[in-house]
Structures are given as C-alpha cells and as structure tokens.
Amino acid sequence: MPVDKAMADSILDTYRNMYREMEEKGVEGESFQAMANTLSRMERLAQETDDIVAFTAKLTTENLFIEFSNAYSETMSNMVKEEYSTGGGDELLLEKTLEAYENTIKTLEDHPNYELLKTPLEDLIELGRSGVSYPVFLRIAEEKGLYKAMEGDMVLREALISDKTFAEFMHLPLEMEKCEKILKVHDKLASRSPFKVADSFEFGLERQKIDWQYAPLINHWNLVIRLWDKMLDNVHDWLDSFCSFAPYDERWADRRGKAYTIRNIKRTQDCNPGIFKAREKIFQEYFQMGWKDIFNHETFLNEYEANRVWYSDEALDLMKKTYPYCVPFNKPDPELIREAEVIYAEKRYKRPEAFQYSSEDKKKFISIFGKEKCDEFFGKYEK
C-alpha cells in the first residue's frame, strides 16, 4: 500500500517541478540523468512504503534530498558553462551559480536537516555577493572547504546518529552495535581531514565492510526469532484447537463457512505436532537449541523486553506445560484444555503491553522524526 498521495505530493512536487523545468529546456548529461534516477527512487519509495514516517526516514537516510539537490546544482552549472562559452563572461557564470544555490535552498525547506544543509549554501552566496570575481570566488570557496561542506557531511552524521537512535527505539542490539561502529569510523575519518569532513569514498568502503560483517549476525538473530516464534504458535494453536469454543471463535472464522472452519481445526489438530517437531529439529541442528532454551535465549529476552512477544506470561506457562504432549498422534491433557478455555474466556491470553511503546521509546522517536510525526505514528498504532 503506497504512502498517502497528498502527503507524498507535498514532499515530491518541488523535485518533480525542478526536474520538469530542466527536461523542458532539453537538458542532457550525467548530472541531469542523476536527477532523473534520484527522483525515480523517491517515486518508488512512495509506492513501496505505506507509512509517511518510514517514507521520510528512507528519503533522509538514503540522502536522496542531497543527491537530487547536488545533481540539480551541477546541471545548472553545466548550463551556465554552455552560456559562458557563447559569451557572457565571468559575471554571468557567477550569477547563474549563485542562482542555482538559491534555488537549491528553496528545495531543501522541507528537509528535516534544513538548517544544517542551508548554512554552507548561504556562505557561498554571501561570498559570491561580496564583490569578488568568479575565479576568486572559486579559490576562496575551495580554501575554506565550502564545497566539502556542501557534500552534506554534517547531515550524514546526523543521519548516522538517527540510525543508531532508531535502532535503540526498535530495541535492535546488533543494529545498535553496527551503527555505533559506523559512527566511530566516520568521526575518525573526519578528524583526519583539514576541513573535518570524512572522505565520502573512503567512508563508503569502511561502512560497507561493517555492513558485511554484521549482515550474517543480524540474519542469524532474525532467523532464530522467526523459528521460535513459529514454534510458539504451533503449540498454542494446537492446544487452542481442542477447546470447546474453537469452531465458533472468530480467530478460526473463514468466509467459506463453518464446515471449512471445522476442517481447518481438524487439520491443525492433526498436523501441528508434526510441523512443530520438524521445526524443533531444525532449531536443534542449525542453532543447537531446544524448546527449553528459547525462554532464556538473548533473542527471546530482547523481544520480551521490547514488548514484541504477543502471548501473556500465563499463556507462555501454559504452552510450556503443553509442550510434552505436542507430538504426532497425541492430544493435550484435558486439564490443559480446561485451563486454556478459562484463559481465553477471561481474555488473559495476550500481554497487555504487547507491541506498545514506552515513554522513553517515544522520546527517542521524537528525537528522530519530531513531535508531529510522533503524534501521527502513535495515534495510528495505539488507538
């Protein structure tokens, strides 16, 4: 489901208009193609992302605002060079360059790091309006590192900090560790530069090394969670299917009617133990863990602390007691079935705080996306 069109348009229309302006002038070249590629990526994200917060975050963390603005500035500069070659001199070249910077500032007004981004551009404009010639303008800008500042290193660092804060908000320990290492590499490279700006190529290589280092660790972590989560569901649904209310419970309902629902329950009773045992075998072979290891493993403890374990403590305890019975061609102990019926009748099967966010988490969210986005996000998911 794509992002709300009106909200996406409010962000993208400025960039669409800038691209259309260049297109109508018949502009060609690598920088114009870079504008097209960046805008295309923005449009795809608007279709692929169903939440405005996530959409904005992706635009920021992928540096798409900056990439488009830099490509636009280069395109304008190339146009000016063509005009210069046909007559107009340094004065025209300087004026057009400053005009491009002024237009770039306008495009960045909705960017979350607007204040950081506009500062080097304003410094360049102020220098250009000071009365210096175009060659002097270029020399001073280079000496002061203003072009380096335009590469967006300050914004990049802010994005790195936001990545780390978002990982903390989502309670993702490996991602937090990875983001911390990437941030340290960035700061180390920046400290070596006379302009305190990390070389983008060198930083990109170092960042890729860290990404590759953590990719298998994060995949391993996520696979462990996915497998034990499915195992919990297998045991839970198997016990649930024997409860007297099961054929009428809305969780088993299906638009094809009660007859199909009863067949579905029967299939759960017959198949879940076998599916569970197959998953338990994989769990042991690939991760050297058994059923009892789940509840003390770091992945489970982290997901529990993050409120991403849906089942209540009472429901989990009942699953632990059900586990010995969950084997093919067997049935749960009748006392366990009665206990499950009481838990469901009194709606004690779900953790009250499941998938809820703490006040501390909300503060982290605000630090990344702002108060307005926080109200929008939590208003949507915590009704």
C-alpha positions as CSV (number, residue, x, y, z in Angstrom):
1,M,0.0,0.0,0.0
2,P,1.6,3.3,-1.0
3,V,2.0,6.4,1.1
4,D,-1.0,8.8,1.1
5,K,-0.8,10.6,-2.2
6,A,-1.4,14.0,-0.9
7,M,1.4,13.7,1.7
8,A,3.8,12.2,-0.9
9,D,2.9,15.0,-3.4
10,S,3.6,17.7,-0.7
11,I,7.2,16.3,-0.5
12,L,7.9,15.3,-4.1
13,D,6.2,18.1,-6.1
14,T,9.1,20.5,-5.7
15,Y,11.5,18.0,-7.1
16,R,9.2,17.0,-9.9
17,N,8.9,20.6,-10.9
18,M,12.6,21.1,-10.9
19,Y,13.1,18.0,-13.0
20,R,10.4,19.1,-15.4
21,E,12.0,22.5,-15.7
22,M,15.3,21.0,-16.8
23,E,13.5,18.5,-19.1
24,E,11.6,21.2,-20.9
25,K,14.8,23.1,-21.6
26,G,16.2,20.0,-23.3
27,V,19.0,19.4,-20.8
28,E,21.1,16.3,-21.2
29,G,24.1,14.8,-19.5
30,E,25.2,12.8,-16.5
31,S,24.0,15.3,-13.8
32,F,20.6,15.5,-15.4
33,Q,20.4,11.7,-15.5
34,A,21.4,11.7,-11.8
35,M,18.4,13.9,-11.1
36,A,16.1,11.5,-13.0
37,N,17.5,8.5,-11.2
38,T,17.1,10.1,-7.8
39,L,13.6,11.3,-8.4
40,S,12.7,7.8,-9.7
41,R,13.9,6.3,-6.5
42,M,11.8,8.8,-4.5
43,E,8.8,7.9,-6.5
44,R,9.4,4.1,-6.0
45,L,9.7,4.6,-2.2
46,A,6.4,6.5,-2.2
47,Q,4.8,3.4,-3.8
48,E,6.6,0.8,-1.7
49,T,6.2,2.5,1.7
50,D,2.9,2.5,3.5
51,D,3.8,5.0,6.2
52,I,4.8,8.6,5.8
53,V,7.2,8.4,8.7
54,A,9.0,5.4,7.2
55,F,8.9,7.2,3.8
56,T,10.5,10.4,5.1
57,A,13.1,8.3,7.0
58,K,14.2,6.5,3.9
59,L,14.4,9.7,1.9
60,T,16.7,11.1,4.6
61,T,18.9,8.1,5.4
62,E,19.5,7.4,1.7
63,N,20.5,11.1,1.2
64,L,18.1,11.4,-1.7
65,F,17.3,15.1,-0.9
66,I,21.0,15.9,-1.0
67,E,21.7,13.8,-4.1
68,F,18.9,15.5,-6.0
69,S,20.0,19.0,-5.0
70,N,23.6,18.3,-5.8
71,A,22.7,16.9,-9.2
72,Y,20.4,19.9,-9.8
73,S,23.2,22.3,-8.9
74,E,25.6,20.6,-11.2
75,T,23.1,20.6,-14.0
76,M,22.6,24.3,-13.6
77,S,26.3,24.8,-13.5
78,N,26.7,22.9,-16.8
79,M,24.1,25.1,-18.4
80,V,25.9,28.2,-17.2
81,K,29.2,26.9,-18.7
82,E,27.4,26.5,-22.1
83,E,26.1,30.0,-21.9
84,Y,29.6,31.2,-20.9
85,S,31.1,29.6,-23.9
86,T,28.8,31.6,-26.1
87,G,29.5,34.9,-24.4
88,G,28.6,36.5,-21.1
89,G,31.9,36.1,-19.2
90,D,32.6,35.5,-15.5
91,E,29.9,37.8,-14.2
92,L,27.2,35.7,-15.9
93,L,28.8,32.5,-14.7
94,L,28.9,33.7,-11.1
95,E,25.3,35.0,-11.2
96,K,24.0,31.7,-12.5
97,T,26.0,29.7,-10.0
98,L,24.6,31.8,-7.1
99,E,21.1,31.5,-8.6
100,A,21.4,27.7,-8.6
101,Y,22.4,27.8,-4.9
102,E,19.4,30.0,-4.0
103,N,17.1,27.6,-5.8
104,T,18.7,24.6,-4.0
105,I,18.0,26.3,-0.6
106,K,14.3,26.5,-1.6
107,T,14.1,22.8,-2.4
108,L,15.5,21.9,1.0
109,E,13.0,23.8,3.1
110,D,11.0,20.6,4.0
111,H,14.2,18.6,4.7
112,P,14.5,17.7,8.4
113,N,18.1,18.9,8.4
114,Y,17.3,22.1,6.6
115,E,19.3,24.4,9.0
116,L,22.4,22.3,8.6
117,L,22.1,22.0,4.8
118,K,21.5,25.6,4.0
119,T,24.4,27.0,6.0
120,P,27.2,26.2,3.5
121,L,25.0,27.3,0.7
122,E,24.3,30.6,2.4
123,D,28.0,31.1,3.0
124,L,28.7,30.5,-0.7
125,I,26.0,33.0,-1.7
126,E,27.3,35.6,0.7
127,L,30.8,35.2,-0.7
128,G,29.6,35.5,-4.2
129,R,27.7,38.7,-3.4
130,S,30.7,40.3,-1.7
131,G,32.0,41.7,-5.0
132,V,34.8,39.1,-5.7
133,S,35.4,37.9,-9.2
134,Y,34.4,34.4,-10.2
135,P,37.9,33.0,-10.1
136,V,38.5,34.5,-6.7
137,F,35.1,33.1,-5.6
138,L,36.1,29.6,-6.6
139,R,39.5,29.9,-4.9
140,I,38.2,31.1,-1.6
141,A,35.4,28.6,-1.6
142,E,37.9,25.8,-2.1
143,E,40.3,27.2,0.6
144,K,37.5,27.5,3.2
145,G,36.2,24.0,2.4
146,L,32.7,25.3,1.5
147,Y,32.4,22.8,-1.3
148,K,33.3,20.0,1.1
149,A,30.6,21.2,3.5
150,M,28.1,21.0,0.6
151,E,28.7,17.3,0.3
152,G,26.4,17.0,3.3
153,D,28.8,15.5,5.8
154,M,27.0,17.2,8.7
155,V,23.7,15.8,7.5
156,L,25.3,12.4,7.0
157,R,26.5,12.4,10.6
158,E,23.0,13.4,11.8
159,A,21.6,10.5,9.7
160,L,24.1,8.1,11.3
161,I,23.0,9.3,14.8
162,S,19.4,8.9,13.7
163,D,20.0,5.4,12.5
164,K,21.5,4.5,15.9
165,T,18.6,6.2,17.8
166,F,16.1,4.4,15.6
167,A,17.8,1.0,16.4
168,E,17.6,1.9,20.1
169,F,13.9,2.8,19.6
170,M,13.3,-0.6,18.0
171,H,15.4,-2.5,20.6
172,L,17.7,-4.0,18.0
173,P,21.0,-4.7,19.8
174,L,23.1,-5.8,16.8
175,E,21.9,-2.9,14.7
176,M,22.8,-0.5,17.6
177,E,26.3,-2.0,17.8
178,K,26.7,-1.7,14.0
179,C,25.6,1.9,13.9
180,E,27.9,2.8,16.7
181,K,30.9,1.3,14.8
182,I,29.9,3.1,11.6
183,L,29.6,6.4,13.5
184,K,33.1,5.9,15.1
185,V,34.6,5.2,11.7
186,H,33.0,8.4,10.3
187,D,34.4,10.5,13.1
188,K,37.8,9.0,12.8
189,L,38.0,9.8,9.1
190,A,36.6,13.3,9.7
191,S,39.3,14.0,12.3
192,R,42.0,13.4,9.7
193,S,40.6,15.9,7.3
194,P,41.7,19.6,7.4
195,F,38.0,20.5,6.9
196,K,36.8,17.9,9.4
197,V,34.8,16.2,6.7
198,A,35.0,12.4,6.1
199,D,36.1,11.4,2.6
200,S,32.9,10.0,1.1
201,F,34.6,7.3,-0.9
202,E,36.8,6.0,2.0
203,F,33.9,6.2,4.4
204,G,31.7,4.3,1.9
205,L,34.2,1.5,1.8
206,E,34.6,1.3,5.5
207,R,30.8,1.3,6.0
208,Q,30.4,-1.5,3.5
209,K,32.9,-3.6,5.5
210,I,30.9,-3.1,8.7
211,D,27.6,-3.9,6.9
212,W,29.1,-7.1,5.5
213,Q,30.4,-8.0,8.9
214,Y,27.1,-7.7,10.6
215,A,24.8,-9.0,7.8
216,P,25.2,-12.7,8.8
217,L,25.0,-11.9,12.5
218,I,21.7,-10.0,12.0
219,N,20.3,-12.7,9.7
220,H,21.2,-15.3,12.3
221,W,19.4,-13.3,15.0
222,N,16.3,-12.8,12.9
223,L,16.1,-16.5,11.9
224,V,16.3,-17.6,15.5
225,I,13.4,-15.3,16.4
226,R,11.3,-16.4,13.4
227,L,11.7,-20.1,14.2
228,W,10.9,-19.9,17.9
229,D,8.0,-17.6,17.2
230,K,6.6,-20.2,14.8
231,M,7.1,-22.9,17.3
232,L,5.2,-21.0,20.0
233,D,2.4,-20.5,17.5
234,N,2.3,-24.3,16.7
235,V,1.9,-25.3,20.3
236,H,-0.5,-22.5,21.1
237,D,-2.8,-23.2,18.1
238,W,-2.7,-26.9,18.6
239,L,-3.9,-26.6,22.2
240,D,-6.4,-23.9,21.2
241,S,-7.9,-26.2,18.5
242,F,-9.2,-28.6,21.2
243,C,-11.0,-26.0,23.2
244,S,-14.8,-26.3,23.1
245,F,-15.2,-22.7,21.7
246,A,-12.8,-23.3,18.8
247,P,-15.3,-23.9,16.0
248,Y,-17.1,-20.6,16.8
249,D,-14.1,-18.4,17.8
250,E,-13.5,-15.5,15.4
251,R,-9.8,-16.4,15.1
252,W,-10.9,-19.6,13.3
253,A,-13.6,-18.0,11.2
254,D,-13.4,-18.2,7.5
255,R,-15.7,-16.7,4.8
256,R,-16.2,-20.1,3.3
257,G,-18.3,-21.2,6.2
258,K,-18.4,-23.3,9.4
259,A,-17.8,-26.6,7.6
260,Y,-14.5,-25.4,6.3
261,T,-13.6,-23.9,9.7
262,I,-14.1,-27.3,11.3
263,R,-11.9,-28.9,8.7
264,N,-9.3,-26.3,9.4
265,I,-9.4,-27.0,13.1
266,K,-9.1,-30.7,12.4
267,R,-6.1,-30.1,10.2
268,T,-4.4,-28.1,13.0
269,Q,-5.0,-30.9,15.5
270,D,-3.5,-33.5,13.1
271,C,-0.7,-31.5,11.5
272,N,0.7,-29.0,14.0
273,P,2.6,-31.6,16.2
274,G,4.4,-32.9,13.1
275,I,5.2,-29.3,11.9
276,F,6.3,-28.4,15.4
277,K,8.7,-31.4,15.6
278,A,10.2,-30.6,12.2
279,R,10.9,-27.0,13.3
280,E,12.3,-28.2,16.6
281,K,14.7,-30.5,14.8
282,I,15.9,-27.6,12.6
283,F,16.2,-25.4,15.7
284,Q,18.5,-28.0,17.2
285,E,20.6,-28.8,14.1
286,Y,21.1,-25.2,13.0
287,F,21.2,-23.3,16.3
288,Q,22.0,-26.0,18.9
289,M,18.9,-25.1,20.9
290,G,15.9,-26.9,22.2
291,W,12.5,-25.9,23.3
292,K,13.5,-25.0,26.9
293,D,16.4,-22.9,25.6
294,I,14.0,-20.5,23.9
295,F,12.9,-18.7,27.1
296,N,16.4,-17.9,28.3
297,H,17.9,-17.0,25.0
298,E,19.0,-13.4,24.3
299,T,16.7,-13.1,21.3
300,F,13.6,-14.0,23.4
301,L,14.6,-11.9,26.3
302,N,15.2,-8.9,24.0
303,E,11.9,-9.4,22.2
304,Y,10.1,-9.7,25.5
305,E,11.7,-6.6,26.8
306,A,10.8,-4.8,23.6
307,N,7.1,-5.9,24.0
308,R,7.2,-7.9,20.8
309,V,6.1,-11.2,22.5
310,W,2.4,-11.3,21.9
311,Y,1.5,-14.0,24.5
312,S,0.9,-13.3,28.1
313,D,3.1,-14.9,30.8
314,E,0.1,-17.1,31.7
315,A,-0.2,-18.3,28.1
316,L,3.5,-18.9,27.9
317,D,3.5,-21.0,31.0
318,L,0.6,-23.0,29.6
319,M,2.5,-23.6,26.4
320,K,5.4,-24.9,28.4
321,K,3.1,-27.4,30.1
322,T,1.6,-28.4,26.8
323,Y,4.9,-29.0,25.0
324,P,5.4,-32.6,26.2
325,Y,2.0,-33.6,24.7
326,C,2.7,-31.9,21.3
327,V,3.8,-35.0,19.4
328,P,2.1,-36.6,16.4
329,F,-1.0,-38.7,17.0
330,N,-1.4,-37.3,20.5
331,K,-3.8,-34.9,22.3
332,P,-3.3,-32.4,25.1
333,D,-4.1,-33.3,28.7
334,P,-7.8,-32.5,29.4
335,E,-6.8,-30.3,32.3
336,L,-4.7,-28.1,30.0
337,I,-7.6,-27.7,27.6
338,R,-9.8,-26.5,30.5
339,E,-7.1,-24.1,31.6
340,A,-6.8,-22.7,28.1
341,E,-10.6,-22.2,27.9
342,V,-10.5,-20.2,31.2
343,I,-7.7,-18.0,30.0
344,Y,-9.4,-17.3,26.7
345,A,-12.8,-16.8,28.3
346,E,-11.3,-14.1,30.6
347,K,-9.1,-12.7,27.7
348,R,-5.8,-13.2,29.5
349,Y,-4.0,-14.8,26.6
350,K,-2.4,-11.5,25.3
351,R,0.1,-9.4,27.1
352,P,-1.5,-6.0,27.8
353,E,1.7,-4.2,26.9
354,A,2.3,-6.3,23.7
355,F,3.5,-4.0,20.8
356,Q,3.1,-0.9,22.9
357,Y,5.9,1.7,23.3
358,S,7.3,3.2,26.5
359,S,7.5,6.9,27.2
360,E,11.3,6.5,26.7
361,D,10.8,5.0,23.3
362,K,8.5,7.8,22.3
363,K,11.2,10.4,23.3
364,K,13.7,8.6,21.0
365,F,11.1,8.6,18.2
366,I,10.6,12.4,18.7
367,S,14.3,13.0,18.5
368,I,14.4,11.4,15.1
369,F,11.1,12.4,13.5
370,G,9.7,15.3,15.6
371,K,6.6,15.7,17.8
372,E,4.1,15.9,14.9
373,K,5.3,12.6,13.3
374,C,5.2,11.1,16.8
375,D,1.6,12.0,17.4
376,E,0.7,10.8,13.9
377,F,2.5,7.4,14.4
378,F,1.4,6.6,17.9
379,G,-2.1,7.9,17.2
380,K,-2.4,5.4,14.3
381,Y,-1.0,2.4,16.1
382,E,-2.0,2.9,19.7
383,K,-5.7,3.6,19.4
